[in-house]
Amino acid sequence: MELFIEQFPIVIHSLNIGFIQTLKLFFVTLLGAIPLGLLIAFGSMSRFRPVSYLMKIIVWIIRGTPLMIQLLIIYYFPGLVLNVTLWVGEEGRFLAASIGFIFNYACYFSEIYRGGIQGVPHGQEEAGLVLGMTKSQIFFRVTLLQMIKRIVPPMSNEIITLVKDTSLARIIALQEIIWAGQSFMKGSQGISGAIWPLFFTAVYYLIFNGILTVLLGRLEKKLDYFR
């Protein structure tokens, strides 16, 4: 018990540092993937077939391959194949992970956007045109608002999944929270063979996911007026 009390502050401090890295990766991914996903969705729905086919192929490849492999390719390809050093130090690993996560989740979000846009009755666009509205006005004032209501539940699931997927960044040695917790099993700061820090990492995830679940649930309720 005394050993646990001595180790506890050391472990919590390390987990806090790792969790900050996890939070940074989470928010950077959302900030990049949400708008990029909308652009990819527009591309896949484009009437210009080369663009549409290209976007659909990219989405198919990204969704059909593991995120872990994508991270490994992004991180190691420049150095091993092109002999170019792009990712230097912890900041470089974070940048590589961010690019991988943003592009991966943008492709998943694009399919959610596409389904939400196509789910809005086409007759509403025709009615808007009859009323003299432009296509951009119809999209932002009619289609977009209804699309948001439709996509909140599937987007919420993807966002919750993103929280847990950030742990995959440790494959390129990004020191996120699970990396920090696992390090005490291998030996870190005078502590080795300790598995209990991993249970505390689970608590971090549970609390963060709980907060997100409540916030996203409230957002969904606020959008009930579109029913």
Residue, then its C-alpha position, 0 to 999 in steps of 0.5 A: m500500500e505504501l508503494f502504491i501511495e508513493q507511485f500514485p503521484i508519479v503515475i498520475h502526472s505522467l498520465n496527465i501529460g499523455f492525456i493532454q497529447t490525446l486531447k490535442l490529437f482529438f481536437v486537431t482531428l475534428l477541426g481538420a476532418i469536419p470541413l475536409g469531409l464536407l469537401i470530399a462529400f461534395g466531390s463524390m457527389s459532383r456531376f463531373r465524373p472524373v472528380s466523383y470517381l476519384m473521391k469515391i476511390i480515395v474513400w474506398i481505399i481509406r475506409g477499406t484499410p486499417l488506420m494503423i497501416q495508414l499511420l505507418i505509411i505516412y510516418y515511414f514512407p518519406g524516410l524509407v522510400l524518398n530518403v526525406t526526413l519529414w517527421v522529427g521528434e515528438e512534434g513530427r510524430f504528432l504532425a504525422a499522426s494528425i495528418g493520418f487521423i484527419f484524412n481517415y476521419a474526413c473520409y468517414f465523415s464524407e459518407i455521413y455528410r453524403g447520406g445526410i444531404q441525399g436524405v433531404p427530399h429533392g422536392q424542397e430544392e425544387a420548391g426553393l427554386v420556384l420561390g426564387m432562391t439560389k442553389s447556395q441559399i437553398f443549401f445553407r438555409v434549407t438542406l444544411l440545417q436538415m442535414i445536421k439533424r440527420i447526421v448528428p447520431p452517426m457523427s456522434n458515434e464516429i466522434i466517440t470512436l475517435v477518442k479511442d482510436t487516438s490510442l493507435a498513434r502509439i504505433i509511431a511512438l507518439q506518447e499519448i495516454i496509453w503509451a504513458g500507462q504502458s510504460f510503467m509495465k516496461g519500466s519508467q521513472g523507477i517503476s516497472g511491472a506495474i499494470w494498475p496504471l492501465f486501469f487508470t487510463a481506462v478511467y480517463y477514457l470513460i470520463f471523457n467519453g461520458i462528457l462527450t456523450v452528454l454534450l452530443g445528446r443535448l445537441e441532438k435534443k436541441l435539433d428535435y425541432f426539425r422533426 
